[in-house]
Amino acid sequence: PSIQALIHGLNRHYYSITINYRKNELEQKMLLNLHKKSWMEGLTLQDYSEHCKLNESVVK
């Protein structure tokens, strides 16, 4: 048993169980933004003129 299990008094009855949890798109996006220096960096918007040009090129 691990030291953590011994501290909790679980001796050999302690099992480490991995839990698989599926994240939705919003949660994945949030986790990918954690490395940024400031929380505001995730809220900055693209330049509108560049975005507009991209939209026009996609429509054509």
N, CA, C and O atoms as a CHARMM CRD file, in Angstrom:
* protein
*
  240
    1    1 PRO  N      0.82900  -1.20700   0.00000 PROA 1      0.00000
    2    1 PRO  CA     0.00000   0.00000   0.00000 PROA 1      0.00000
    3    1 PRO  C      0.86700   1.26100   0.00000 PROA 1      0.00000
    4    1 PRO  O      1.99000   1.26500   0.50400 PROA 1      0.00000
    5    2 SER  N      0.32800   2.30300  -0.56500 PROA 2      0.00000
    6    2 SER  CA     1.07000   3.56200  -0.61500 PROA 2      0.00000
    7    2 SER  C      1.03100   4.24500   0.75300 PROA 2      0.00000
    8    2 SER  O      0.25200   3.87100   1.63000 PROA 2      0.00000
    9    3 ILE  N      1.87700   5.23900   0.91100 PROA 3      0.00000
   10    3 ILE  CA     1.91000   5.98900   2.17400 PROA 3      0.00000
   11    3 ILE  C      0.58100   6.69900   2.39300 PROA 3      0.00000
   12    3 ILE  O      0.09200   6.80200   3.51800 PROA 3      0.00000
   13    4 GLN  N      0.00400   7.19000   1.29200 PROA 4      0.00000
   14    4 GLN  CA    -1.28800   7.87200   1.40300 PROA 4      0.00000
   15    4 GLN  C     -2.36000   6.91900   1.93700 PROA 4      0.00000
   16    4 GLN  O     -3.19100   7.31100   2.75600 PROA 4      0.00000
   17    5 ALA  N     -2.33800   5.67800   1.47500 PROA 5      0.00000
   18    5 ALA  CA    -3.30800   4.69300   1.95100 PROA 5      0.00000
   19    5 ALA  C     -3.08700   4.39000   3.43000 PROA 5      0.00000
   20    5 ALA  O     -4.04800   4.25100   4.18700 PROA 5      0.00000
   21    6 LEU  N     -1.82500   4.28900   3.84100 PROA 6      0.00000
   22    6 LEU  CA    -1.52700   4.01600   5.25200 PROA 6      0.00000
   23    6 LEU  C     -1.98500   5.16500   6.14700 PROA 6      0.00000
   24    6 LEU  O     -2.48700   4.94000   7.24900 PROA 6      0.00000
   25    7 ILE  N     -1.80900   6.39600   5.66700 PROA 7      0.00000
   26    7 ILE  CA    -2.23000   7.56300   6.44900 PROA 7      0.00000
   27    7 ILE  C     -3.73800   7.52900   6.67100 PROA 7      0.00000
   28    7 ILE  O     -4.22300   7.87300   7.74900 PROA 7      0.00000
   29    8 HSD  N     -4.46800   7.11400   5.65200 PROA 8      0.00000
   30    8 HSD  CA    -5.92600   7.04900   5.76100 PROA 8      0.00000
   31    8 HSD  C     -6.40400   5.77200   6.44600 PROA 8      0.00000
   32    8 HSD  O     -7.60800   5.56400   6.59800 PROA 8      0.00000
   33    9 GLY  N     -5.47600   4.92500   6.85900 PROA 9      0.00000
   34    9 GLY  CA    -5.83700   3.70900   7.57000 PROA 9      0.00000
   35    9 GLY  C     -6.45500   2.64700   6.68100 PROA 9      0.00000
   36    9 GLY  O     -7.24300   1.82600   7.14900 PROA 9      0.00000
   37   10 LEU  N     -6.10700   2.65500   5.41100 PROA 10     0.00000
   38   10 LEU  CA    -6.72300   1.70600   4.48900 PROA 10     0.00000
   39   10 LEU  C     -5.87200   0.46600   4.26500 PROA 10     0.00000
   40   10 LEU  O     -6.33700  -0.50300   3.66500 PROA 10     0.00000
   41   11 ASN  N     -4.63000   0.48300   4.73900 PROA 11     0.00000
   42   11 ASN  CA    -3.70200  -0.64200   4.60000 PROA 11     0.00000
   43   11 ASN  C     -3.77600  -1.28600   3.21700 PROA 11     0.00000
   44   11 ASN  O     -3.53800  -0.60400   2.22000 PROA 11     0.00000
   45   12 ARG  N     -4.09300  -2.55200   3.12600 PROA 12     0.00000
   46   12 ARG  CA    -4.06800  -3.21800   1.82100 PROA 12     0.00000
   47   12 ARG  C     -5.41000  -3.16800   1.10500 PROA 12     0.00000
   48   12 ARG  O     -5.55100  -3.73300   0.02000 PROA 12     0.00000
   49   13 HSD  N     -6.38900  -2.50800   1.68900 PROA 13     0.00000
   50   13 HSD  CA    -7.71900  -2.45300   1.08100 PROA 13     0.00000
   51   13 HSD  C     -7.90000  -1.20700   0.21100 PROA 13     0.00000
   52   13 HSD  O     -9.01900  -0.86600  -0.17200 PROA 13     0.00000
   53   14 TYR  N     -6.81300  -0.54700  -0.09100 PROA 14     0.00000
   54   14 TYR  CA    -6.88400   0.68100  -0.87900 PROA 14     0.00000
   55   14 TYR  C     -6.48400   0.39000  -2.31600 PROA 14     0.00000
   56   14 TYR  O     -5.41700  -0.17000  -2.56900 PROA 14     0.00000
   57   15 TYR  N     -7.32600   0.76400  -3.23900 PROA 15     0.00000
   58   15 TYR  CA    -7.03200   0.56500  -4.66000 PROA 15     0.00000
   59   15 TYR  C     -7.05800   1.90100  -5.37600 PROA 15     0.00000
   60   15 TYR  O     -7.91500   2.74600  -5.11800 PROA 15     0.00000
   61   16 SER  N     -6.11800   2.07700  -6.26500 PROA 16     0.00000
   62   16 SER  CA    -6.08400   3.27100  -7.08900 PROA 16     0.00000
   63   16 SER  C     -6.89300   2.98400  -8.35200 PROA 16     0.00000
   64   16 SER  O     -6.50500   2.14500  -9.16500 PROA 16     0.00000
   65   17 ILE  N     -7.99200   3.66600  -8.51300 PROA 17     0.00000
   66   17 ILE  CA    -8.85800   3.44000  -9.66800 PROA 17     0.00000
   67   17 ILE  C     -8.78900   4.66800 -10.56900 PROA 17     0.00000
   68   17 ILE  O     -9.05800   5.78500 -10.12700 PROA 17     0.00000
   69   18 THR  N     -8.43000   4.45700 -11.82600 PROA 18     0.00000
   70   18 THR  CA    -8.41800   5.57200 -12.77200 PROA 18     0.00000
   71   18 THR  C     -9.83600   5.79500 -13.27300 PROA 18     0.00000
   72   18 THR  O    -10.57400   4.84500 -13.53600 PROA 18     0.00000
   73   19 ILE  N    -10.20000   7.04600 -13.39900 PROA 19     0.00000
   74   19 ILE  CA   -11.54500   7.39800 -13.84400 PROA 19     0.00000
   75   19 ILE  C    -11.42500   8.08400 -15.19700 PROA 19     0.00000
   76   19 ILE  O    -10.72000   9.08300 -15.34100 PROA 19     0.00000
   77   20 ASN  N    -12.11700   7.53900 -16.17600 PROA 20     0.00000
   78   20 ASN  CA   -12.12600   8.12800 -17.51100 PROA 20     0.00000
   79   20 ASN  C    -13.33900   9.04000 -17.61100 PROA 20     0.00000
   80   20 ASN  O    -14.47700   8.58900 -17.48500 PROA 20     0.00000
   81   21 TYR  N    -13.08800  10.32700 -17.83800 PROA 21     0.00000
   82   21 TYR  CA   -14.15100  11.31500 -17.88900 PROA 21     0.00000
   83   21 TYR  C    -14.10300  12.01300 -19.23200 PROA 21     0.00000
   84   21 TYR  O    -13.06900  12.56300 -19.61100 PROA 21     0.00000
   85   22 ARG  N    -15.19700  11.99800 -19.94700 PROA 22     0.00000
   86   22 ARG  CA   -15.24200  12.66200 -21.25200 PROA 22     0.00000
   87   22 ARG  C    -15.59600  14.12700 -21.06800 PROA 22     0.00000
   88   22 ARG  O    -16.52300  14.47600 -20.33600 PROA 22     0.00000
   89   23 LYS  N    -14.84200  14.96700 -21.74400 PROA 23     0.00000
   90   23 LYS  CA   -15.06900  16.40000 -21.67300 PROA 23     0.00000
   91   23 LYS  C    -15.76500  16.86000 -22.94600 PROA 23     0.00000
   92   23 LYS  O    -15.49000  16.34600 -24.03000 PROA 23     0.00000
   93   24 ASN  N    -16.66900  17.83200 -22.81300 PROA 24     0.00000
   94   24 ASN  CA   -17.29500  18.38000 -24.00800 PROA 24     0.00000
   95   24 ASN  C    -16.37500  19.43900 -24.62200 PROA 24     0.00000
   96   24 ASN  O    -15.32100  19.74700 -24.06600 PROA 24     0.00000
   97   25 GLU  N    -16.77400  19.98800 -25.76000 PROA 25     0.00000
   98   25 GLU  CA   -15.90800  20.93300 -26.48300 PROA 25     0.00000
   99   25 GLU  C    -15.57500  22.16100 -25.65100 PROA 25     0.00000
  100   25 GLU  O    -14.43900  22.63400 -25.66300 PROA 25     0.00000
  101   26 LEU  N    -16.55900  22.67700 -24.93100 PROA 26     0.00000
  102   26 LEU  CA   -16.33400  23.88600 -24.13400 PROA 26     0.00000
  103   26 LEU  C    -15.31700  23.63000 -23.02400 PROA 26     0.00000
  104   26 LEU  O    -14.45700  24.47100 -22.76200 PROA 26     0.00000
  105   27 GLU  N    -15.41400  22.48200 -22.37800 PROA 27     0.00000
  106   27 GLU  CA   -14.46200  22.14100 -21.31800 PROA 27     0.00000
  107   27 GLU  C    -13.05900  21.94800 -21.88400 PROA 27     0.00000
  108   27 GLU  O    -12.07800  22.35500 -21.25900 PROA 27     0.00000
  109   28 GLN  N    -12.95400  21.33300 -23.05800 PROA 28     0.00000
  110   28 GLN  CA   -11.64500  21.15800 -23.68600 PROA 28     0.00000
  111   28 GLN  C    -11.03200  22.50700 -24.03000 PROA 28     0.00000
  112   28 GLN  O     -9.84000  22.72600 -23.81400 PROA 28     0.00000
  113   29 LYS  N    -11.85100  23.41800 -24.56900 PROA 29     0.00000
  114   29 LYS  CA   -11.36200  24.75400 -24.92300 PROA 29     0.00000
  115   29 LYS  C    -10.88300  25.48900 -23.67400 PROA 29     0.00000
  116   29 LYS  O     -9.85100  26.16100 -23.70000 PROA 29     0.00000
  117   30 MET  N    -11.63300  25.35900 -22.58400 PROA 30     0.00000
  118   30 MET  CA   -11.26400  26.00700 -21.32800 PROA 30     0.00000
  119   30 MET  C     -9.92700  25.46600 -20.81700 PROA 30     0.00000
  120   30 MET  O     -9.07200  26.23600 -20.37700 PROA 30     0.00000
  121   31 LEU  N     -9.74700  24.14700 -20.87400 PROA 31     0.00000
  122   31 LEU  CA    -8.50300  23.54600 -20.39300 PROA 31     0.00000
  123   31 LEU  C     -7.31800  23.93000 -21.27200 PROA 31     0.00000
  124   31 LEU  O     -6.19900  24.07100 -20.77800 PROA 31     0.00000
  125   32 LEU  N     -7.55900  24.10200 -22.58100 PROA 32     0.00000
  126   32 LEU  CA    -6.47500  24.49400 -23.47400 PROA 32     0.00000
  127   32 LEU  C     -6.04800  25.94000 -23.24700 PROA 32     0.00000
  128   32 LEU  O     -4.94900  26.32200 -23.64900 PROA 32     0.00000
  129   33 ASN  N     -6.88900  26.74900 -22.61500 PROA 33     0.00000
  130   33 ASN  CA    -6.55900  28.14700 -22.35300 PROA 33     0.00000
  131   33 ASN  C     -5.84800  28.35100 -21.02000 PROA 33     0.00000
  132   33 ASN  O     -5.48600  29.48000 -20.68900 PROA 33     0.00000
  133   34 LEU  N     -5.64100  27.29400 -20.25400 PROA 34     0.00000
  134   34 LEU  CA    -5.03000  27.43800 -18.92500 PROA 34     0.00000
  135   34 LEU  C     -3.57100  27.88200 -18.98100 PROA 34     0.00000
  136   34 LEU  O     -3.07700  28.48200 -18.02600 PROA 34     0.00000
  137   35 HSD  N     -2.87200  27.59700 -20.08400 PROA 35     0.00000
  138   35 HSD  CA    -1.44900  27.93100 -20.16800 PROA 35     0.00000
  139   35 HSD  C     -1.21200  29.41400 -20.42800 PROA 35     0.00000
  140   35 HSD  O     -0.07200  29.87100 -20.34300 PROA 35     0.00000
  141   36 LYS  N     -2.23900  30.16700 -20.73600 PROA 36     0.00000
  142   36 LYS  CA    -2.07400  31.58000 -21.07800 PROA 36     0.00000
  143   36 LYS  C     -1.71100  32.38900 -19.83400 PROA 36     0.00000
  144   36 LYS  O     -2.06700  32.02400 -18.71400 PROA 36     0.00000
  145   37 LYS  N     -1.00400  33.48400 -20.05200 PROA 37     0.00000
  146   37 LYS  CA    -0.50600  34.29200 -18.93600 PROA 37     0.00000
  147   37 LYS  C     -1.63900  34.96900 -18.17200 PROA 37     0.00000
  148   37 LYS  O     -1.58400  35.09600 -16.94900 PROA 37     0.00000
  149   38 SER  N     -2.64900  35.39500 -18.88800 PROA 38     0.00000
  150   38 SER  CA    -3.74700  36.11600 -18.25700 PROA 38     0.00000
  151   38 SER  C     -5.06900  35.50200 -18.69600 PROA 38     0.00000
  152   38 SER  O     -5.17700  35.00600 -19.81800 PROA 38     0.00000
  153   39 TRP  N     -6.05800  35.52700 -17.84300 PROA 39     0.00000
  154   39 TRP  CA    -7.35800  34.96700 -18.20600 PROA 39     0.00000
  155   39 TRP  C     -8.00100  35.77600 -19.31400 PROA 39     0.00000
  156   39 TRP  O     -8.87700  35.27700 -20.02100 PROA 39     0.00000
  157   40 MET  N     -7.57000  37.03400 -19.47200 PROA 40     0.00000
  158   40 MET  CA    -8.15300  37.89600 -20.50400 PROA 40     0.00000
  159   40 MET  C     -7.69600  37.51200 -21.90400 PROA 40     0.00000
  160   40 MET  O     -8.35900  37.85800 -22.88200 PROA 40     0.00000
  161   41 GLU  N     -6.57500  36.80200 -22.01700 PROA 41     0.00000
  162   41 GLU  CA    -6.09200  36.40800 -23.34100 PROA 41     0.00000
  163   41 GLU  C     -7.07700  35.48500 -24.04200 PROA 41     0.00000
  164   41 GLU  O     -7.17100  35.49900 -25.26900 PROA 41     0.00000
  165   42 GLY  N     -7.80300  34.69100 -23.28600 PROA 42     0.00000
  166   42 GLY  CA    -8.78700  33.79600 -23.88200 PROA 42     0.00000
  167   42 GLY  C    -10.01800  34.52600 -24.38600 PROA 42     0.00000
  168   42 GLY  O    -10.80200  33.97300 -25.15800 PROA 42     0.00000
  169   43 LEU  N    -10.19100  35.77000 -23.95000 PROA 43     0.00000
  170   43 LEU  CA   -11.36600  36.54400 -24.34100 PROA 43     0.00000
  171   43 LEU  C    -11.09000  37.52800 -25.46900 PROA 43     0.00000
  172   43 LEU  O    -12.01600  38.17200 -25.96200 PROA 43     0.00000
  173   44 THR  N     -9.83600  37.65600 -25.88600 PROA 44     0.00000
  174   44 THR  CA    -9.52500  38.61200 -26.94400 PROA 44     0.00000
  175   44 THR  C    -10.09200  38.12700 -28.26800 PROA 44     0.00000
  176   44 THR  O    -10.06400  36.93600 -28.57700 PROA 44     0.00000
  177   45 LEU  N    -10.60500  39.06700 -29.03800 PROA 45     0.00000
  178   45 LEU  CA   -11.22700  38.75400 -30.31700 PROA 45     0.00000
  179   45 LEU  C    -10.25100  38.98800 -31.45700 PROA 45     0.00000
  180   45 LEU  O     -9.29500  39.75500 -31.33900 PROA 45     0.00000
  181   46 GLN  N    -10.52100  38.29700 -32.58100 PROA 46     0.00000
  182   46 GLN  CA    -9.72200  38.51400 -33.78300 PROA 46     0.00000
  183   46 GLN  C    -10.03900  39.89000 -34.35400 PROA 46     0.00000
  184   46 GLN  O    -11.08300  40.47400 -34.06300 PROA 46     0.00000
  185   47 ASP  N     -9.12300  40.39400 -35.16900 PROA 47     0.00000
  186   47 ASP  CA    -9.36600  41.64800 -35.86700 PROA 47     0.00000
  187   47 ASP  C    -10.55600  41.44900 -36.80400 PROA 47     0.00000
  188   47 ASP  O    -10.58900  40.49400 -37.58000 PROA 47     0.00000
  189   48 TYR  N    -11.52700  42.35000 -36.72700 PROA 48     0.00000
  190   48 TYR  CA   -12.75900  42.16600 -37.49200 PROA 48     0.00000
  191   48 TYR  C    -12.51900  42.21500 -38.99300 PROA 48     0.00000
  192   48 TYR  O    -13.13400  41.45300 -39.73900 PROA 48     0.00000
  193   49 SER  N    -11.63500  43.09900 -39.45200 PROA 49     0.00000
  194   49 SER  CA   -11.39900  43.20800 -40.90000 PROA 49     0.00000
  195   49 SER  C    -10.81600  41.90700 -41.45600 PROA 49     0.00000
  196   49 SER  O    -11.19000  41.47800 -42.54700 PROA 49     0.00000
  197   50 GLU  N     -9.90800  41.28100 -40.71600 PROA 50     0.00000
  198   50 GLU  CA    -9.35100  39.99500 -41.15600 PROA 50     0.00000
  199   50 GLU  C    -10.42900  38.91500 -41.15200 PROA 50     0.00000
  200   50 GLU  O    -10.50100  38.09300 -42.06600 PROA 50     0.00000
  201   51 HSD  N    -11.25300  38.92400 -40.13300 PROA 51     0.00000
  202   51 HSD  CA   -12.33200  37.93900 -40.03400 PROA 51     0.00000
  203   51 HSD  C    -13.33400  38.12400 -41.17700 PROA 51     0.00000
  204   51 HSD  O    -13.83200  37.15000 -41.74000 PROA 51     0.00000
  205   52 CYS  N    -13.62200  39.37700 -41.50900 PROA 52     0.00000
  206   52 CYS  CA   -14.55700  39.68900 -42.59000 PROA 52     0.00000
  207   52 CYS  C    -14.00200  39.19700 -43.92600 PROA 52     0.00000
  208   52 CYS  O    -14.73500  38.61500 -44.72400 PROA 52     0.00000
  209   53 LYS  N    -12.70700  39.42900 -44.17400 PROA 53     0.00000
  210   53 LYS  CA   -12.07600  38.96300 -45.41500 PROA 53     0.00000
  211   53 LYS  C    -12.11800  37.44100 -45.50900 PROA 53     0.00000
  212   53 LYS  O    -12.36800  36.88600 -46.57900 PROA 53     0.00000
  213   54 LEU  N    -11.87700  36.77900 -44.40300 PROA 54     0.00000
  214   54 LEU  CA   -11.92600  35.31800 -44.38100 PROA 54     0.00000
  215   54 LEU  C    -13.33400  34.82000 -44.70300 PROA 54     0.00000
  216   54 LEU  O    -13.49800  33.86300 -45.46000 PROA 54     0.00000
  217   55 ASN  N    -14.34300  35.46500 -44.13400 PROA 55     0.00000
  218   55 ASN  CA   -15.72900  35.08600 -44.41500 PROA 55     0.00000
  219   55 ASN  C    -16.06100  35.27300 -45.89100 PROA 55     0.00000
  220   55 ASN  O    -16.70400  34.41900 -46.50200 PROA 55     0.00000
  221   56 GLU  N    -15.62000  36.39300 -46.46200 PROA 56     0.00000
  222   56 GLU  CA   -15.89600  36.66000 -47.87700 PROA 56     0.00000
  223   56 GLU  C    -15.22200  35.63400 -48.77200 PROA 56     0.00000
  224   56 GLU  O    -15.80800  35.18500 -49.75700 PROA 56     0.00000
  225   57 SER  N    -13.98900  35.26100 -48.43200 PROA 57     0.00000
  226   57 SER  CA   -13.28100  34.27900 -49.25700 PROA 57     0.00000
  227   57 SER  C    -13.93100  32.90000 -49.15500 PROA 57     0.00000
  228   57 SER  O    -13.94100  32.15200 -50.13300 PROA 57     0.00000
  229   58 VAL  N    -14.46400  32.55900 -48.00800 PROA 58     0.00000
  230   58 VAL  CA   -15.13200  31.26400 -47.83700 PROA 58     0.00000
  231   58 VAL  C    -16.43800  31.23100 -48.62700 PROA 58     0.00000
  232   58 VAL  O    -16.78100  30.20700 -49.21800 PROA 58     0.00000
  233   59 VAL  N    -17.16500  32.34500 -48.63900 PROA 59     0.00000
  234   59 VAL  CA   -18.44200  32.40600 -49.35300 PROA 59     0.00000
  235   59 VAL  C    -18.22600  32.29700 -50.85800 PROA 59     0.00000
  236   59 VAL  O    -19.02900  31.68000 -51.55800 PROA 59     0.00000
  237   60 LYS  N    -17.13800  32.89800 -51.36000 PROA 60     0.00000
  238   60 LYS  CA   -16.85800  32.83500 -52.80600 PROA 60     0.00000
  239   60 LYS  C    -16.43900  31.44700 -53.14900 PROA 60     0.00000
  240   60 LYS  O    -16.15300  31.15800 -54.31100 PROA 60     0.00000
